Amino acid sequence: MSDTIADEKFVELNYKVIDNKTGDVLVTVDYPIGYVHGVNDVMSEDVTKELYGKKVGDTIEVPVDTSKLYGERDESLVFTDRIENVPEEYRELGMTITMENDKGEPRNFIVTRFDDKTLTIDGNNPLCGREVTFVLEVLTIRDATEEEIDLGGPVGADPDLNEILERAK
């Protein structure tokens, strides 16, 4: 039954993330995400469970608790400064700025607002504090190679849904 999702099957998906309150699409992928089912934890357990037994062309909708993925929204990670204190190259809505804390750990901040007087950046994940639904479409299912099983995904790639969501704007 290589035409249904099961452990050690290579699967490719397209997905989007929808805000439950507004219906807006918050995230879409530019390229399919590939992983080995049951081997790679690229997606939450809730999503993985829903994908078992699905076939190419199937679409699933899974509500996701973003507080489990990213924690609660932390207002101490939101900063506003006078625009003249911010280099011009950062004065763009959606721009990601990487900064380090006092321990040298990097954190991404996204420019969420600016005008002629101030600029605001937010270090919370853009999905933090939202009620969202992941809509996933199954594109490919096949037997994974031994190398793909060892890697948890396609050879030469490192699929990480959380990394993709970190870049969401």
HUWO-V65063 format. One record per residue. N is the residue number from 1. RES is the residue in one letter. PHI is phi in whole degrees, -180 to 180 (999 if undefined). PSI is psi as a letter, one per 40 degrees, with the letter a starting at -180 (NA if undefined). D_FIRST is the distance of its C-alpha to the first C-alpha in Angstrom with 2 decimals. Layout:
BEGIN
N RES PHI PSI D_FIRST
N RES PHI PSI D_FIRST
END
This chain:
BEGIN
1 M 999 f 0.00
2 S -75 e 3.80
3 D -95 e 5.39
4 T -125 i 6.15
5 I -72 h 8.78
6 A -151 i 8.91
7 D -57 i 11.59
8 E 66 f 12.25
9 K -99 h 10.39
10 F -81 h 13.16
11 V -129 h 13.89
12 E -119 h 16.91
13 L -133 i 18.77
14 N -104 i 22.04
15 Y -150 i 24.04
16 K -142 i 27.46
17 V -117 h 29.59
18 I -115 h 31.77
19 D -74 h 34.98
20 N -66 d 34.87
21 K -77 d 38.66
22 T -101 d 39.24
23 G 81 e 35.94
24 D -69 i 36.52
25 V -82 h 33.73
26 L -91 d 34.67
27 V -143 h 32.09
28 T -134 i 29.80
29 V -98 i 28.12
30 D -84 e 29.41
31 Y -145 i 26.32
32 P -63 i 22.65
33 I -97 h 21.95
34 G -116 i 19.31
35 Y -158 i 18.22
36 V -102 h 15.80
37 H -65 h 14.40
38 G 81 e 15.92
39 V -115 d 18.26
40 N -103 h 20.52
41 D -95 f 22.59
42 V -62 d 23.14
43 M -124 i 22.85
44 S -65 i 24.26
45 E -59 d 22.52
46 D -60 d 22.85
47 V -69 d 20.90
48 T -57 d 18.14
49 K -59 d 17.74
50 E -68 d 17.60
51 L -82 d 14.79
52 Y -54 h 12.23
53 G 83 e 9.60
54 K -76 i 11.21
55 K -120 i 10.24
56 V -56 h 12.47
57 G 96 e 15.85
58 D -70 i 15.75
59 T -125 h 18.94
60 I -124 i 19.93
61 E -122 h 23.49
62 V -128 h 24.38
63 P -66 h 28.07
64 V -123 h 29.05
65 D -84 h 32.17
66 T -67 d 33.79
67 S -68 d 36.32
68 K -72 d 33.64
69 L -75 d 32.52
70 Y -122 e 36.03
71 G 81 i 38.53
72 E -75 i 41.29
73 R -62 h 43.16
74 D -117 h 46.09
75 E -66 e 49.08
76 S -72 e 50.76
77 L -95 e 48.34
78 V -110 h 49.86
79 F -128 h 52.91
80 T -122 h 55.34
81 D -136 i 57.95
82 R -67 h 60.62
83 I -58 d 59.36
84 E -68 e 62.02
85 N -87 e 60.50
86 V -112 h 57.14
87 P -56 i 56.74
88 E -57 d 56.22
89 E -66 e 52.87
90 Y -98 e 51.41
91 R -88 g 52.79
92 E -143 h 49.63
93 L -59 h 47.55
94 G 90 e 44.08
95 M -61 h 45.32
96 T -98 h 43.79
97 I -119 h 46.43
98 T -97 h 45.52
99 M -128 i 48.15
100 E -111 i 48.56
101 N -83 a 49.85
102 D -67 e 52.63
103 K -96 e 50.13
104 G 82 e 48.88
105 E -86 h 45.47
106 P -76 i 44.30
107 R -145 h 43.51
108 N -88 h 42.75
109 F -120 i 45.03
110 I -115 h 44.59
111 V -71 h 47.58
112 T -106 e 47.31
113 R -162 i 50.78
114 F -159 i 53.86
115 D -144 a 57.04
116 D -75 e 60.39
117 K -117 d 61.32
118 T -138 i 58.27
119 L -137 h 54.72
120 T -118 h 52.14
121 I -120 i 49.19
122 D -133 h 46.51
123 G -91 e 44.66
124 N -76 i 42.23
125 N -60 h 38.68
126 P -58 d 38.80
127 L -90 e 36.28
128 C -59 h 38.34
129 G 82 e 39.80
130 R -106 i 37.70
131 E -96 h 35.32
132 V -130 i 32.27
133 T -127 h 28.85
134 F -88 h 26.06
135 V -112 h 24.25
136 L -117 h 21.04
137 E -115 h 19.13
138 V -80 h 15.67
139 L -104 d 16.28
140 T -142 i 13.72
141 I -140 h 10.36
142 R -156 i 9.70
143 D -65 h 9.83
144 A -78 i 13.31
145 T -76 i 16.10
146 E -59 d 18.23
147 E -64 d 20.97
148 E -65 d 19.00
149 I -64 d 17.95
150 D -62 d 21.67
151 L -83 d 22.83
152 G 86 e 20.39
153 G -173 a 20.05
154 P -65 i 20.94
155 V -66 h 23.50
156 G 85 e 26.95
157 A -132 i 26.22
158 D -136 g 26.78
159 P -66 h 24.91
160 D -147 h 26.90
161 L -59 d 26.76
162 N -64 d 30.00
163 E -65 d 31.74
164 I -61 d 30.75
165 L -66 d 32.06
166 E -61 d 35.22
167 R -85 e 35.95
168 A -62 i 35.50
169 K -123 NA 38.77
END
